[in-house]
Amino acid sequence: MSFDNLCKLLSEKHPVTFASWVLGTPQTAVTVLKTELSIEPIRADYVTFLKLQQRILHLEFQTKLESTPPLPLRMLDYWVRLYRLYRPITQVVVLLLPPTPETVIETAFSVETTRHEYRVICMWEENPEQFLKDSALLPLAPLAATTQPQALLQRVVARVNQLEPEQRPEISAYTQILAGLKYKKDLIRQLFREGMMRESVIYQEILAEGEQRGEQRGELRGRQEGRQEGERSLILRQLTRRMGELPQPVLERIETLSLEQLENLGEALLDFQAIADLETWFSTLE
C-alpha cells in the first residue's frame, strides 16, 4: 500500500475527524461519498470525497508535489467533474513531505482568464499536539513540525502504547508505515519495540520474577530466564495479533529460541505479513 493510499484509508475510516482537522472547525455529519472519477488524468484511488452537511470535501494526500499532470491542473479537473454532480465543493491537498527548498508550492491553477484555487496543508508545518491527542490522526504525528524529530517519535511511541489493546496493533502499524517517510527504519523498529516492551505488563511481571529468583539464588541464570520468558511472551502476543492463532509446530520452535534469537525475531516480525514470513525467518537460523 502506498503512503498516499494509506492516508486515504485512514480518512475514510475516520471521516468526521479528518474533515474537522482539514477544515479547522468541528464537523458532525460526515459520510464517505463513493463516486467514480476514473477517467485520466483522475486518480480516484488516492482521493477521498466526503459529504458534509452543505458541501463536498475533496481531500487528496500527496507524498511528493511533482505529478503528471501537474497538481493544479488535476485539482481543476476534479473540481469541474465534481461540480457537475455536487455543489459546492471544498478542495484540500495534504502534502506529507516538504519539496526541495527552491520549489514553489502552488495553490491555484491559472491560465489566461481561468483561475481555480484550492487549499494546501503542509504536514511539516502542522502542530503535532493535535495529532498526538487523537488516535485517528496519530499515524500522521511523526510527520508534523518539530525541531527534535527523535523526541517527537518517542512521544508518538508513548502515545501509541497508551491506546486500548484492541486498537493499538493497527494504529501502531499505520504509524510506523508513515513514520518511514521521515525516519530511518532501524530507529522506528528500535523505538516501537522498546516502547512495546516497556508497556507490556506481562513482560515486566515475568522479568521481575525471573530477576528476583536469580538474586535469591545468587545466580545470573534466573535473571536471564526471566528476560527470555518476557521476550518470548511479548513476541507470541505480537505474532498472534498479526497472524491469528499460531500452529503448534511454530509455538514449539519459538520455545527453542535463545534470548538473542528472540530479540532478533522481535525486530524482524514488524515486516511479517503471514506465517510464511515467519517460516522463512526460521530457515535463516539453520
VEXDREN-2710 file (C-alpha; in Angstrom, 1 decimal):
% VEXDREN-2710
k/r/px/py/pz
1/MET/0.0/0.0/0.0
2/SER/1.4/3.5/-0.9
3/PHE/1.7/6.2/1.7
4/ASP/-1.0/8.3/-0.1
5/ASN/-3.4/5.4/-0.2
6/LEU/-2.9/4.6/3.5
7/CYS/-3.9/8.2/4.3
8/LYS/-7.0/7.7/2.1
9/LEU/-7.8/4.6/4.1
10/LEU/-7.5/6.5/7.4
11/SER/-9.6/9.4/6.2
12/GLU/-12.4/7.0/5.1
13/LYS/-12.2/5.1/8.4
14/HIS/-12.5/8.4/10.4
15/PRO/-14.2/10.9/8.1
16/VAL/-15.5/13.2/10.9
17/THR/-12.1/13.5/12.5
18/PHE/-10.3/14.2/9.2
19/ALA/-12.9/16.7/8.0
20/SER/-12.8/18.6/11.3
21/TRP/-9.0/18.7/11.1
22/VAL/-8.5/19.9/7.5
23/LEU/-11.4/22.4/7.7
24/GLY/-10.4/23.7/11.1
25/THR/-14.0/23.5/12.5
26/PRO/-15.8/20.7/14.3
27/GLN/-17.9/18.6/11.9
28/THR/-20.7/16.2/12.9
29/ALA/-22.4/14.7/9.9
30/VAL/-19.8/13.4/7.5
31/THR/-20.1/10.4/5.2
32/VAL/-17.7/8.9/2.6
33/LEU/-19.0/9.6/-0.8
34/LYS/-18.4/6.8/-3.2
35/THR/-18.0/8.2/-6.7
36/GLU/-16.2/7.2/-9.8
37/LEU/-13.9/9.7/-11.5
38/SER/-11.6/7.2/-13.1
39/ILE/-11.1/8.9/-16.5
40/GLU/-7.5/10.0/-17.0
41/PRO/-5.9/12.1/-15.5
42/ILE/-8.0/11.4/-12.5
43/ARG/-6.5/9.1/-9.9
44/ALA/-9.5/8.2/-7.7
45/ASP/-7.5/5.6/-5.8
46/TYR/-5.7/8.2/-3.8
47/VAL/-8.6/10.6/-3.3
48/THR/-11.3/10.9/-0.6
49/PHE/-14.6/12.5/-1.2
50/LEU/-16.5/13.4/2.0
51/LYS/-20.1/14.5/2.0
52/LEU/-20.6/17.2/4.6
53/GLN/-23.9/18.9/5.6
54/GLN/-23.8/21.5/2.9
55/ARG/-20.9/20.7/0.7
56/ILE/-18.5/18.1/-0.7
57/LEU/-14.9/17.9/0.7
58/HIS/-12.4/16.6/-1.8
59/LEU/-9.4/15.5/0.2
60/GLU/-6.1/14.5/-1.5
61/PHE/-2.9/13.3/0.0
62/GLN/0.4/13.7/-1.8
63/THR/3.8/12.3/-0.8
64/LYS/5.6/14.4/-3.5
65/LEU/4.5/17.6/-5.0
66/GLU/5.5/16.6/-8.5
67/SER/2.9/14.7/-10.6
68/THR/1.7/14.1/-14.1
69/PRO/-0.3/16.0/-15.0
70/PRO/0.7/18.9/-12.6
71/LEU/-1.3/19.1/-9.3
72/PRO/-3.0/22.4/-10.1
73/LEU/-4.5/21.0/-13.4
74/ARG/-5.6/17.9/-11.6
75/MET/-7.4/19.9/-8.9
76/LEU/-9.2/21.9/-11.6
77/ASP/-10.2/18.7/-13.4
78/TYR/-11.5/17.2/-10.2
79/TRP/-13.5/20.4/-9.4
80/VAL/-15.2/20.6/-12.8
81/ARG/-16.2/16.9/-12.8
82/LEU/-17.4/17.1/-9.2
83/TYR/-19.3/20.4/-9.8
84/ARG/-21.4/18.7/-12.4
85/LEU/-22.6/16.2/-9.8
86/TYR/-22.4/18.1/-6.5
87/ARG/-22.1/21.7/-5.3
88/PRO/-20.5/23.5/-3.5
89/ILE/-17.0/21.8/-3.2
90/THR/-14.0/22.4/-0.9
91/GLN/-10.7/21.0/-2.1
92/VAL/-7.7/20.4/0.3
93/VAL/-4.4/18.8/-0.6
94/VAL/-2.3/17.4/2.3
95/LEU/1.4/17.3/1.4
96/LEU/3.2/14.7/3.5
97/LEU/6.8/15.7/2.7
98/PRO/8.4/19.0/2.0
99/PRO/9.6/19.6/-1.6
100/THR/13.1/20.8/-2.4
101/PRO/13.8/24.3/-0.9
102/GLU/13.5/26.2/-4.2
103/THR/10.2/24.6/-5.1
104/VAL/7.1/26.8/-5.1
105/ILE/4.0/25.2/-3.6
106/GLU/1.2/26.3/-5.8
107/THR/-2.4/26.7/-4.5
108/ALA/-4.1/27.7/-7.7
109/PHE/-4.4/26.8/-11.4
110/SER/-4.1/30.0/-13.5
111/VAL/-4.1/30.2/-17.3
112/GLU/-5.3/33.4/-19.1
113/THR/-8.7/34.2/-17.7
114/THR/-9.2/30.9/-15.9
115/ARG/-8.2/30.8/-12.2
116/HIS/-9.0/28.0/-9.8
117/GLU/-7.9/27.9/-6.1
118/TYR/-7.6/25.1/-3.6
119/ARG/-6.1/24.8/-0.1
120/VAL/-2.8/23.1/0.7
121/ILE/-1.8/21.7/4.2
122/CYS/1.9/21.1/4.7
123/MET/2.4/18.4/7.3
124/TRP/5.8/19.6/8.3
125/GLU/4.2/22.9/9.4
126/GLU/1.4/21.3/11.4
127/ASN/1.4/21.4/15.3
128/PRO/2.0/17.8/16.4
129/GLU/-0.2/18.2/19.5
130/GLN/-3.5/17.9/17.6
131/PHE/-2.3/14.5/16.2
132/LEU/-1.0/13.2/19.5
133/LYS/-4.3/13.8/21.1
134/ASP/-6.5/11.9/18.6
135/SER/-5.8/8.2/17.8
136/ALA/-7.4/8.6/14.3
137/LEU/-4.8/11.3/13.5
138/LEU/-1.9/9.7/15.4
139/PRO/-0.3/7.9/12.4
140/LEU/0.3/11.4/10.9
141/ALA/2.1/12.7/14.0
142/PRO/5.6/11.7/13.1
143/LEU/5.4/14.0/10.0
144/ALA/4.4/17.1/12.0
145/ALA/6.5/20.1/12.8
146/THR/9.4/19.6/15.2
147/THR/13.0/20.7/15.8
148/GLN/13.7/17.4/17.6
149/PRO/12.5/14.6/15.3
150/GLN/13.6/11.7/17.5
151/ALA/12.0/13.2/20.6
152/LEU/8.7/13.6/18.7
153/LEU/8.9/10.0/17.5
154/GLN/9.4/8.9/21.1
155/ARG/6.3/10.8/22.2
156/VAL/4.4/9.2/19.4
157/VAL/5.5/5.7/20.6
158/ALA/4.5/6.6/24.1
159/ARG/1.0/7.7/22.9
160/VAL/0.6/4.6/20.8
161/ASN/1.3/2.4/23.8
162/GLN/-1.4/4.3/25.8
163/LEU/-4.1/3.1/23.4
164/GLU/-6.6/0.4/24.2
165/PRO/-5.1/-3.1/23.5
166/GLU/-7.6/-3.8/20.7
167/GLN/-6.7/-0.7/18.7
168/ARG/-3.0/-0.5/19.5
169/PRO/-1.7/-3.0/16.9
170/GLU/-3.5/-1.4/13.9
171/ILE/-2.6/2.2/14.9
172/SER/1.0/1.2/15.6
173/ALA/1.3/-0.4/12.2
174/TYR/-0.1/2.6/10.4
175/THR/2.1/5.0/12.4
176/GLN/5.3/3.0/11.7
177/ILE/4.5/3.0/7.9
178/LEU/4.0/6.7/7.7
179/ALA/7.0/7.4/10.0
180/GLY/9.1/5.6/7.4
181/LEU/8.7/8.6/5.2
182/LYS/10.8/10.7/7.6
183/TYR/12.8/8.4/9.9
184/LYS/15.2/5.5/9.4
185/LYS/13.8/2.1/9.5
186/ASP/16.1/0.9/12.3
187/LEU/15.2/3.8/14.6
188/ILE/11.5/3.2/14.1
189/ARG/11.9/-0.5/14.9
190/GLN/14.0/0.2/17.9
191/LEU/11.7/2.8/19.5
192/PHE/8.5/1.0/18.9
193/ARG/9.9/-2.3/20.1
194/GLU/11.3/-0.8/23.2
195/GLY/8.1/1.0/23.8
196/MET/6.0/-2.2/23.5
197/MET/8.3/-4.0/25.9
198/ARG/8.1/-1.2/28.5
199/GLU/4.3/-1.2/28.3
200/SER/3.9/-4.9/28.4
201/VAL/2.6/-5.7/32.0
202/ILE/3.1/-9.4/31.4
203/TYR/6.7/-8.9/30.3
204/GLN/7.5/-6.7/33.3
205/GLU/6.0/-9.1/35.8
206/ILE/7.8/-12.1/34.3
207/LEU/11.0/-10.2/34.1
208/ALA/10.8/-9.1/37.7
209/GLU/10.0/-12.5/38.9
210/GLY/12.9/-14.0/37.0
211/GLU/15.3/-11.4/38.3
212/GLN/14.1/-11.9/41.8
213/ARG/14.6/-15.7/41.6
214/GLY/18.1/-15.1/40.2
215/GLU/19.0/-12.7/43.0
216/GLN/17.7/-15.1/45.6
217/ARG/19.9/-17.9/44.2
218/GLY/22.8/-15.6/43.7
219/GLU/23.0/-16.6/40.1
220/LEU/22.6/-14.8/36.7
221/ARG/20.6/-17.7/35.3
222/GLY/17.3/-16.8/36.9
223/ARG/17.5/-13.3/35.6
224/GLN/18.4/-14.5/32.1
225/GLU/15.4/-16.9/32.2
226/GLY/13.1/-14.1/33.3
227/ARG/14.2/-11.8/30.4
228/GLN/13.9/-14.7/27.9
229/GLU/10.4/-15.6/29.0
230/GLY/9.3/-12.0/28.9
231/GLU/10.7/-11.6/25.4
232/ARG/9.0/-14.8/24.3
233/SER/5.6/-13.8/25.8
234/LEU/5.7/-10.4/24.0
235/ILE/6.6/-11.9/20.7
236/LEU/3.9/-14.5/20.9
237/ARG/1.3/-11.8/21.5
238/GLN/2.5/-9.8/18.6
239/LEU/2.6/-12.7/16.2
240/THR/-0.9/-13.8/17.3
241/ARG/-2.3/-10.3/16.7
242/ARG/-0.8/-10.2/13.2
243/MET/-1.5/-13.8/12.0
244/GLY/-4.1/-15.3/14.3
245/GLU/-3.6/-18.5/16.2
246/LEU/-0.2/-20.0/15.7
247/PRO/0.3/-23.7/14.7
248/GLN/1.7/-25.9/17.4
249/PRO/5.0/-26.6/15.5
250/VAL/5.6/-22.8/15.3
251/LEU/5.0/-22.4/19.0
252/GLU/7.4/-25.3/19.8
253/ARG/10.0/-23.7/17.5
254/ILE/9.7/-20.4/19.3
255/GLU/10.2/-22.1/22.6
256/THR/13.7/-23.3/21.5
257/LEU/14.9/-19.8/20.6
258/SER/17.7/-18.2/22.6
259/LEU/17.3/-14.7/24.1
260/GLU/19.4/-13.2/21.3
261/GLN/17.3/-15.0/18.6
262/LEU/14.1/-13.8/20.3
263/GLU/15.3/-10.2/20.3
264/ASN/16.2/-10.6/16.6
265/LEU/12.7/-12.0/15.9
266/GLY/11.1/-9.1/17.7
267/GLU/12.7/-6.7/15.2
268/ALA/12.1/-8.9/12.1
269/LEU/8.4/-9.6/12.8
270/LEU/7.5/-5.9/12.1
271/ASP/7.8/-6.8/8.4
272/PHE/5.8/-10.1/8.6
273/GLN/2.5/-10.4/6.8
274/ALA/1.9/-14.1/7.1
275/ILE/3.1/-17.4/8.6
276/ALA/5.2/-17.9/5.5
277/ASP/7.3/-14.9/6.5
278/LEU/8.0/-16.4/9.9
279/GLU/8.9/-19.8/8.4
280/THR/11.3/-18.0/6.1
281/TRP/12.9/-16.3/9.1
282/PHE/13.2/-19.7/10.8
283/SER/15.1/-21.0/7.8
284/THR/17.8/-18.4/8.2
285/LEU/18.7/-20.0/11.6
286/GLU/19.5/-23.3/10.0
END
